[in-house]
Amino acid sequence: MLIFVSAGTPIPLYNLYRAEDGLSTADLTVVTAAYLAAAAVSLLVLGRLSDHLGRRVVGVAALVSSALGLVVLLGVDGVAPLAVGRLLQGLATGAASSALGALVVDTAPERRRWLPAVVTSAAPTLGIPLGALLSGVLVDNAPAPHLLTYGVVLVLLAAAAVGVALGPETAARTSWRAAAGSLRPHVTVPPGAGRQLGALAGLILATWSLGGFYQAFGPTIAEQQLGSDTALLAAAVFASFTVLAVVGGPLSASARADRALRWGAVVYALCVVGILTALAAAATGPFLAASLAAGVAQGVAQTGGMRALLARTGPGDRAGVLSTVFLVSYSCAAVPSLVAGRLTDVLSLVQISAGYGVLVLAGVLVVLLVARPTPR
């Protein structure tokens, strides 16, 4: 969770970087895409490494990479250091999603079978907005916002690294040759899990693409559409879309996994219609309300989709499957962000948001067509 908190801290500072260092909205979309692409590459290459070196070793390395990213961000004076810092954070989130995500599944209690799906799917959707909100509060109300924001999270990351290093190890080490062989790019799909992964991929397209929009354009939305350039509102805009996703797990615990996936996706699509309508009308209250509701709906759908997939995944495939899921996730966020960044000079923010709305509808349609009944 803290690695994703770290990844969320720079977002409310984007307006400061634009004002103080001359960065443009197009620069920020490229930086966002670089972060997402680094996470995707990390998942593709490092996704199975913890099966051979152990969850703790790779997990601690991810925490160190996240901390190094913050150290680089302490000296931002242009687009290059911002991009490097975000690249290091992207590598960290990719490695953590597979290694520490698998550790969560390995050590989860038997009684609450929905819990691993909630934790693995909610770590980014809750951690990143919490980091953004923490940063937004400090930027608006504390001295030396750059130093204080990143310094607080650095201390927390160091404590987490100690905790992981001293915690349990659930994966037996193999030979270095096997570990090196695991670095070959590989996508893991367990036998019989193709439809579950396909339905979840549709949901990911619908949710993570719009999440990339909030991350890249959150400060611009706050300033241009909602009439405020405060860091806290920029953080609130971004956080509103995902911060309540964690609520979806308990809400869907008693429902069959496929029903949670389908109904959550449908409600999510309706919420997105409300988001786009409020954005076009520059209505702050309805925009935030629709975003919060979309977060709950996507949490229900994501937990259902992850439950269905993990039910068909054995212990040896967990890290690889989680890597595959998050690889799809970051790809679905990065590619639209790159395209949107190219269009900022020719299209308005409302027009760009409408394009994201088309992606949402396409993803939800895939969910409805591909998802099939699963055991409770």
N, C-alpha and C positions, 0 to 999 in steps of 0.2 A: 504493500500500500504506500509506503513512504517513497519508494522509487517513483511512483506515479504522482505523489504529492510534489516531489522535486520537479517532475516534468511540467507540472501546472504553474509553478511559481513565476516563470518569465512572462506569462501571457498578459497579466495586467500592466506590465512594464512596457508593452509594445508602443503605447502612445507616447511614453517618455522617450523611447528610442527614436520615434519619428520626430519628436520636437527637438531633442538635443543632438541627435546624431544624423539627422537627415534621411532616415529610412522611409521608404514609400510603402503603400499598401501592397504593391506587387512584390517588394522585397520580403515583406512579412509572409506572404503566401508561399514564396520560394523557401524561406526558412522553415515554415511549417511542413512543407512537402519533404524537405531534407530530413527533418526529424522523423517523420513517418516512414520514409524510405529506409533510413538507417535501422529503424525497428524491424521493418520487414526483412531486410538482409540479415540482420542478427538472428531472427527466427528461422530463416531458411538455412543458415549455415551452422548456427550454434544450438539449434533447437533440441538435438538429441545428445549434446555433449554431456549433460548431467547424468545420462544413463550410464556413462563410462567413468567420469571423474567424480561423480557424486553430486547430490543436490547442493550441499553446503558450499563446496568449492566454487561452483559456478554462481551460486547465489551471492556469495561474498564478493566475487569479481564484478557482478552486476551492481552491487551497492557502491563499490569503489569507482566504477565508471560513471555512475550517477553523480557521485561527489565531485569527481574531476570536472564534469560538465558544469557544475555550479562554480567551481574555481575559475574556469574560463569565463563564465558569464559575469564574474565580478569585474572584469576588465573590458567590457563591451564599449567600443567607440565607433562601431560601424557594423556593416552586415557580415563581414568575415568572421570575427570572433563570436557573434551571435549564432551563426550557422554552425561553427565548430562545437560550441557548447551544446547546442541542440542535437548535433550528431552523436555526441557522447551520451547524452540522455536517451536518445533513441536506441542506441546499442544496449544501454542498460535495461530499458523497458522490454526489449525483445528477449534478452537472456533471462530476465526475471520472470517473464510470462511463462516460459517453459520450465525452468529449473525450480523456482519457488512455487509456481502454480502446481507442478507435479508433487512437490513436497506437501502442499496443502491437501491434495487428494490422497496421498499416501498416509497421512496422519489423521485424517478426518474420522470422527466418531461414527459408529455404525448406526446409531439411533436416528440421527438427523441426516438422511440421505440427500436432502436438498442443499445441505450446507456447502459442500465443495463447489457445486455449480454456482452458488451465490458468490462465494469468495473469489473464484477464478474469473467470473464475468464482471463482478463489481469492483475489483481492484482498480482498473483504469477509470471506470465510469464514476467512481466515488473519489478516488485518490487525486486525480487531476483537478477536478473542480474544488476540492478542499485546499489544494495548493494554491489555486488561483485566488480563492477567497482570503486565505491567510496573507498572500502577497498584497491583495487589494487593500486590506485593512491597514497593513503596515505602510504601504506607499502613501496613503492619504493621511495617516495620523501619526507616523513615527519619523524621527530624523534618520538621515542616511538610508533611504529605503532599499537601495540596491544591496548595500552591505548587510543590513539587518535581516532582510528577507532571506537571502541566500545563506547567511551565517546560521540562522536558526535551523534551517533544514539540514545544513551540513552536520551540525551536532547530532540531530536525530538520526541521520544516516549512519554516523559512526557508531551510535548506540545499537542500531539495528544490525550492523555488521558483526558486532560482538555477540549479540544474541543468536544470530544464525550460526556463527562459528562454534558456539557452545551448545547448540541444539542437537537434535537427533539427526542421524544420517539414515536414509531409507533406501539408498541405491548402492549396491556393491560395486567397487571399482573393478574395472577390467584393464586390459593391456593398453599401453600407449598407442599401439598400432590400431586397435579397435577404436580408440578415442579419435585418432587422426582420421580414420575412415568415416566416422560419423559427421565430419565436417563437410562431406560432399552434400551439396544441396539435395534435399529430399522432402517430399510431401507424404505424410503418413495418413492413410485412410484404412482403418481396420476392416476386415472382411464383414460384410453385411451392414456397414455403417454409412454407405454411400448416400442413401436418401436422407438420412438424418443430417449429414454434413451439407448436402445440397440445400436443404430447407434452411439450415442455420446460416449458410452463405447468403441466401436471399435476404434474411433478416439483417445480417451484417451490412450488406450493401445499403439497406434502407436506413440503418442507424448510424453506422460509422461515417458514411459519406456526409451526412448532415452534421455529425460531430466535428468533422474536419472544417466544415463551414463555420461553425461557432468558434472554433479555435483560431482560425485565420482571420475571420471578420468580426469577432466579438467586439474589440475596441472600436472598429469602424461603425458597427451597428449602434453602439452606445453613443457615439459622437454625432453621427450624421442622421440617424433615424430617431433616436430617443432623446437627443438634445443635451447630452452630458458627456464630458470628457474625463470624469473622475475614474480613478483606477478601480474603485470598489464597484461602480456600476458595470464597468467592462468585465470585471470578475463575475459579477452576479449574472450578467448576460450569458457568459460561457457556462457557469456552474448550473444555472437553472435547467439546462438541457439534460444533465446526467446525474445531478447530486441525489435525486430520489430513486435512481434505478435500483439501489440496494433494497428498497421496500418491496420490490416485485418478487423477491425470493420467498419470503414468508407468505405473501398474498397468494402465491401459486402453489404452495407446498402440498395442498390437498387435491389439486387438480391433476388430471392426466397430463403428461408432459406435452403431447402434441396439441391438446386443447389450449393449454397455456400459451404455447407458441403461436397458434393461429389467432386466437382471440386477442392476445396481446398485440400482435402485429396489426390487426384491423383497427383497434382502438388507437394505436400509435399513429397510423395513417390519418385518422380523423383529427388527432391532435396537431399533426403537421399542417393540415389545412388551416387550422386556427392560427398556428404560428405565422404562416405566410400571409394570411389576411391581416393579422395585427401588425406585422412588419410593414406591409404596404400602407397601412393607415397610420404608422408611427405612433401606435398606442402602447405605451410602456407596460401598463398593468396587464391587459389581455395577453401581450406577448410573453411576459414572464409566467403568467398563469398557464398558458397553453404549453410552454416549454417544460414547466414542472410536471404537468400531467403527462406529457410525452415521455418524460424520464421514468415515471412509474410504469407506464405501459411497456416501454422497451425493456424494463427490468423483468416484468412478468414473462415477456416473450423470450428474452435471452436466457433466463433461468430454465424455462421449459425446453428450449433448444439444446442447452448444455446438458440437462438431465438426460434427454433422449440419446445424445451422442456418447456421454460418459458411461451409460448403461451398457453399451456395446464395445467398450474399450478396456482391454486388459492392462495390468500393471506395467508391462514392458512397453506399451504403446502410449502411455499417458503423456509423457513429455513431448513426444512427436506429434500426437494429436492436438495438444494445446498449442504447439508451435504452428501447426497448420491452420488452426482456427484464428490465431492472432496474425498470422501472415496474411490471410484473406482480409482480416479486419484493417490492418494498416494499409494494405494495398487499396482497399475500397475508400480509405480516407485520403491517401496521398495523391492518387491519380486525379480525382476531381479537383483537389486543391491546386495542383499544377495547372490544370486547364482553366480554372477560375482565375488564377493569377494572371494568365495571359489575356483574359477578357476584361480585366478591370478598367482598361482605357477605353473600351468601346461599349460596354454594357453598364447599366446602373446596378446598384446593390440589389434592388427589388427584382430586376430581371435575372441576375445571377441566382438569387434565392429560388426563383421559379424553376430554374434548371435542376437545382437540387431536389425540388419537389417531384420532378419527373423520375429521378433516381429512386426516391422513396417509394413511389407507386410501383415502379418496376420490381423493386426488391420484395415488397409485400405480395405482389402477384406471384412471384416465384414461391414464396412461403405457402400460399394457399394452394398452388398447383402440385407442389412436391411433398409437403408434409403428409405423413400417413399415421394412422393410429398406433400407439405404443402402449405397453403395459404401464400401470399406475406407478 
